[in-house]
Amino acid sequence: MDLLPVFFKIYFPDDSSEIMKMPEEFVGHLKADYKGCRQAYLVGPGGEEWRVGFARCGNDCFFTDGWKTFVKDNGVAYGHFLLFRYRGGMRFKVNIFTPSGLESEAAFTAKCTQGWKNNGAEKGQSSNNGGQVLPACCLVKPSADEGTSRRPGKRPKGESHSISFMMSAAEQRVADVFSSVHPFIIRQMNFERSQMPVLHILKSFFSENSVICKPSDRHLVLRTRHGGCWSLTINHGTYVHTLCDGWASFLRDNNVENGDVCVFEIADSSKLELLVHVFHSPF
């Protein structure tokens, strides 16, 4: 009899396209494995393996960086049923079923596009050597000293827990040169030209920084220091806000390409808007 801990997830893009939350009751099955852990491994139906970020926020646990790639590589779509079996050592065997109730044939032949097995990292090796992990994707809060700018990752005592993300090398370079007294996140652009681009931002980025974003709010404003202004439509998910209509115009008007890095800053918590700084590649 298979007594391995199991949980399932029905995939809805509005809630799980960027990150995926585990059932809170399942976390106890991880025992001590997850303490201090920043990554996990997902083994697809065909035996291929994906490395994903693992994060805690209070009592909740999430798959973060790499989850989006796992979804794309395996052709996971709206209504797909995902069954996770915990194998120990932060490894999960994942079976993927279509809405018809049958296992997805495409997932059995899916190949991992991350390339991590060929970049010097070994299976099970932590990515902590070399940094690349900062709180909440460079989510920071102003210190008590309003006149002191702070770099991301220096969280003061007493600050609330945040979800942790692994940074790309480009994001790290921007983090090394950008600082602000205001909360901000750093995101490297990675979108398919054949698809309508959207922007995902964690709800906690707003709520933890006293920005009120009610379900009735339908628009968010992006501004640049050059005076530009763009209104984006908000789709409210459980954990993530998806910004769509207007985002493509922002990218086009500011000549933002794949590989460029954008810093989204909350300059005024009384307004539902973000100040955007664009770093064009190479920088």
C-alpha positions as CSV (number, residue, x, y, z in Angstrom):
1,M,0.0,0.0,0.0
2,D,1.3,3.4,-1.0
3,L,1.4,5.5,2.2
4,L,3.3,8.5,0.8
5,P,1.7,11.8,1.7
6,V,-0.5,13.1,-1.1
7,F,-2.3,16.3,-2.0
8,F,-4.0,17.6,-5.1
9,K,-4.5,21.0,-6.8
10,I,-6.9,22.0,-9.5
11,Y,-5.1,24.5,-11.7
12,F,-6.7,27.9,-12.2
13,P,-4.3,30.5,-13.8
14,D,-5.6,33.5,-11.8
15,D,-4.5,31.8,-8.6
16,S,-1.6,29.6,-9.6
17,S,0.1,30.7,-12.7
18,E,3.0,32.5,-10.9
19,I,3.2,30.6,-7.6
20,M,1.3,27.6,-6.1
21,K,0.2,27.3,-2.5
22,M,0.2,24.0,-0.7
23,P,-2.7,23.0,1.5
24,E,-1.8,24.2,5.0
25,E,-2.7,20.7,6.4
26,F,-0.2,19.1,4.2
27,V,2.8,21.0,5.5
28,G,3.1,18.9,8.6
29,H,4.0,15.9,6.3
30,L,7.2,17.7,5.3
31,K,8.4,17.4,8.9
32,A,11.8,18.9,9.3
33,D,12.7,18.7,5.5
34,Y,11.5,22.2,4.7
35,K,13.3,24.1,7.6
36,G,15.7,26.5,6.0
37,C,15.0,25.0,2.6
38,R,14.7,27.4,-0.4
39,Q,14.0,24.9,-3.2
40,A,12.1,21.7,-4.1
41,Y,12.0,19.3,-7.0
42,L,9.0,18.3,-9.1
43,V,9.2,15.0,-11.0
44,G,6.8,14.9,-13.9
45,P,4.9,11.8,-15.2
46,G,7.7,11.0,-17.6
47,G,10.5,11.2,-15.0
48,E,11.8,14.6,-16.0
49,E,12.7,16.9,-13.1
50,W,12.1,20.6,-12.4
51,R,13.7,22.7,-9.7
52,V,11.3,25.2,-8.1
53,G,11.7,27.8,-5.4
54,F,10.1,26.9,-2.0
55,A,8.9,29.6,0.3
56,R,7.1,30.1,3.6
57,C,4.8,33.0,4.5
58,G,3.5,32.5,8.0
59,N,1.9,29.0,8.1
60,D,1.6,28.9,4.3
61,C,4.1,27.2,1.9
62,F,4.5,27.9,-1.8
63,F,6.2,26.7,-4.9
64,T,7.7,29.9,-6.4
65,D,10.5,30.3,-9.0
66,G,10.4,27.6,-11.6
67,W,6.8,26.8,-11.0
68,K,5.8,28.8,-14.0
69,T,8.2,26.9,-16.2
70,F,6.9,23.5,-14.8
71,V,3.4,24.6,-15.8
72,K,4.4,25.7,-19.3
73,D,6.7,22.7,-20.0
74,N,4.0,20.2,-19.0
75,G,1.1,22.0,-20.9
76,V,-0.8,22.5,-17.6
77,A,-4.0,24.5,-18.4
78,Y,-7.2,25.7,-16.8
79,G,-9.0,22.9,-14.9
80,H,-6.1,20.4,-15.0
81,F,-5.9,18.2,-11.9
82,L,-2.5,17.8,-10.4
83,L,-1.7,15.1,-7.9
84,F,1.4,15.6,-5.7
85,R,3.1,12.6,-3.9
86,Y,5.8,13.6,-1.5
87,R,8.9,11.4,-1.9
88,G,11.0,12.9,0.9
89,G,14.0,15.2,0.5
90,M,11.7,18.0,-0.9
91,R,10.9,15.9,-4.0
92,F,7.4,15.5,-5.3
93,K,6.1,13.1,-7.9
94,V,3.4,14.9,-9.9
95,N,0.7,13.3,-12.0
96,I,-1.3,15.5,-14.3
97,F,-4.9,14.9,-15.4
98,T,-6.9,16.8,-18.0
99,P,-10.5,17.9,-17.2
100,S,-11.7,14.7,-19.0
101,G,-10.3,12.7,-16.1
102,L,-7.5,11.1,-18.2
103,E,-3.8,11.6,-17.6
104,S,-2.2,14.1,-19.8
105,E,-0.3,12.4,-22.6
106,A,1.8,15.6,-23.3
107,A,3.1,15.6,-19.7
108,F,4.7,12.1,-20.2
109,T,7.0,13.5,-22.9
110,A,7.6,16.9,-21.4
111,K,11.2,18.1,-21.2
112,C,12.5,20.5,-18.7
113,T,13.7,23.8,-20.3
114,Q,15.3,25.2,-17.2
115,G,18.8,24.0,-18.1
116,W,19.8,23.8,-14.5
117,K,21.3,20.3,-14.8
118,N,23.9,21.7,-17.2
119,N,25.0,24.9,-15.3
120,G,27.1,23.3,-12.7
121,A,24.4,22.5,-10.2
122,E,23.9,19.0,-9.0
123,K,20.6,17.4,-8.0
124,G,19.7,18.2,-4.5
125,Q,22.4,20.9,-4.2
126,S,21.2,24.1,-2.6
127,S,21.5,27.4,-4.5
128,N,22.4,29.3,-1.3
129,N,26.1,29.4,-2.4
130,G,26.2,32.6,-4.4
131,G,23.2,34.3,-2.9
132,Q,20.5,34.9,-5.5
133,V,17.8,34.6,-2.7
134,L,16.3,37.8,-1.3
135,P,13.1,38.4,0.6
136,A,9.9,38.8,-1.4
137,C,11.6,39.2,-4.8
138,C,13.4,42.3,-3.4
139,L,10.4,43.4,-1.4
140,V,11.6,45.9,1.2
141,K,10.1,48.4,3.6
142,P,11.5,51.8,4.6
143,S,13.4,51.8,7.8
144,A,12.5,53.9,10.8
145,D,15.1,56.3,9.6
146,E,13.2,57.8,6.7
147,G,16.4,59.5,5.4
148,T,18.3,56.3,4.9
149,S,17.9,54.3,1.7
150,R,18.0,50.6,2.1
151,R,19.0,47.7,-0.2
152,P,16.7,44.7,-0.6
153,G,17.2,41.8,1.6
154,K,18.0,43.7,4.8
155,R,14.8,43.0,6.8
156,P,14.6,44.8,10.1
157,K,13.6,42.9,13.3
158,G,9.8,42.7,13.8
159,E,9.0,43.0,10.1
160,S,6.3,40.6,8.9
161,H,7.2,37.4,7.0
162,S,7.4,37.6,3.2
163,I,7.6,35.1,0.4
164,S,11.1,34.5,-0.8
165,F,12.1,34.3,-4.4
166,M,15.4,33.4,-6.2
167,M,16.7,36.3,-8.2
168,S,18.1,36.0,-11.6
169,A,21.7,37.3,-12.3
170,A,20.2,40.4,-14.1
171,E,17.9,41.2,-11.1
172,Q,20.8,40.8,-8.7
173,R,22.9,43.3,-10.7
174,V,20.0,45.8,-10.6
175,A,19.6,45.1,-6.8
176,D,23.3,46.0,-6.3
177,V,22.8,49.5,-7.8
178,F,19.2,50.4,-6.9
179,S,18.1,51.5,-3.5
180,S,15.1,53.4,-2.2
181,V,13.4,54.4,1.1
182,H,10.2,53.0,-0.5
183,P,9.1,49.4,-0.9
184,F,9.9,47.9,-4.4
185,I,10.2,44.7,-6.3
186,I,12.6,43.9,-9.1
187,R,11.4,41.8,-12.1
188,Q,13.2,40.6,-15.2
189,M,11.0,40.6,-18.2
190,N,10.4,37.1,-19.7
191,F,7.4,36.9,-22.0
192,E,6.4,35.1,-25.2
193,R,6.0,37.4,-28.2
194,S,3.3,35.2,-29.5
195,Q,1.2,35.8,-26.4
196,M,-0.4,38.9,-24.9
197,P,2.0,39.8,-22.1
198,V,0.6,40.2,-18.5
199,L,2.3,41.2,-15.3
200,H,1.8,39.2,-12.0
201,I,2.4,40.8,-8.7
202,L,1.8,39.2,-5.3
203,K,-1.1,40.7,-3.3
204,S,1.1,40.7,-0.3
205,F,3.4,43.3,-1.9
206,F,0.5,45.7,-1.6
207,S,-1.1,44.6,1.7
208,E,2.2,44.4,3.6
209,N,2.9,48.0,2.5
210,S,-0.4,49.5,3.5
211,V,-1.7,49.8,-0.1
212,I,-5.4,49.1,-0.2
213,C,-6.5,47.2,-3.3
214,K,-10.1,46.2,-3.0
215,P,-11.8,43.6,-5.3
216,S,-13.9,46.5,-6.7
217,D,-10.7,48.2,-7.9
218,R,-10.3,47.5,-11.6
219,H,-7.3,49.6,-12.5
220,L,-3.7,50.3,-11.4
221,V,-1.5,53.1,-12.7
222,L,2.1,52.8,-13.8
223,R,4.2,56.0,-13.9
224,T,7.8,56.7,-15.0
225,R,10.0,59.6,-13.9
226,H,9.7,61.0,-17.4
227,G,6.0,61.8,-16.7
228,G,4.4,58.9,-18.6
229,C,1.2,57.3,-17.2
230,W,-0.5,54.0,-18.1
231,S,-3.7,52.5,-16.7
232,L,-3.7,48.7,-16.3
233,T,-6.6,46.5,-15.7
234,I,-6.4,44.3,-12.5
235,N,-7.6,40.7,-12.4
236,H,-7.8,39.7,-8.7
237,G,-6.6,36.2,-7.8
238,T,-6.3,34.6,-4.4
239,Y,-2.6,35.3,-4.0
240,V,-1.7,37.2,-7.2
241,H,-2.9,40.4,-9.0
242,T,-2.7,39.9,-12.8
243,L,-2.2,43.2,-14.6
244,C,-3.2,43.0,-18.3
245,D,-4.8,45.6,-20.5
246,G,-2.4,48.5,-20.7
247,W,0.7,46.4,-19.8
248,A,1.5,45.8,-23.5
249,S,1.3,49.5,-24.2
250,F,3.7,50.2,-21.3
251,L,6.2,47.7,-22.8
252,R,5.9,49.2,-26.3
253,D,6.1,52.8,-25.2
254,N,9.1,52.2,-23.1
255,N,10.9,49.9,-25.5
256,V,11.0,47.1,-22.9
257,E,12.3,43.8,-24.3
258,N,12.9,40.3,-23.0
259,G,15.8,40.4,-20.6
260,D,15.2,44.0,-19.5
261,V,14.7,44.5,-15.8
262,C,11.9,46.7,-14.3
263,V,11.8,48.0,-10.7
264,F,8.3,48.6,-9.4
265,E,8.2,51.1,-6.5
266,I,5.4,52.1,-4.2
267,A,6.1,55.8,-3.9
268,D,2.8,56.7,-2.2
269,S,0.9,54.1,-0.3
270,S,-2.3,56.1,-0.5
271,K,-2.5,55.6,-4.3
272,L,-2.9,52.4,-6.3
273,E,0.0,53.2,-8.5
274,L,3.6,52.1,-9.1
275,L,6.6,54.1,-10.2
276,V,8.6,52.0,-12.7
277,H,12.3,52.2,-13.4
278,V,13.5,50.4,-16.6
279,F,17.0,48.9,-16.9
280,H,17.6,48.0,-20.5
281,S,19.9,45.0,-21.2
282,P,22.8,44.9,-21.2
283,F,23.4,47.0,-18.1
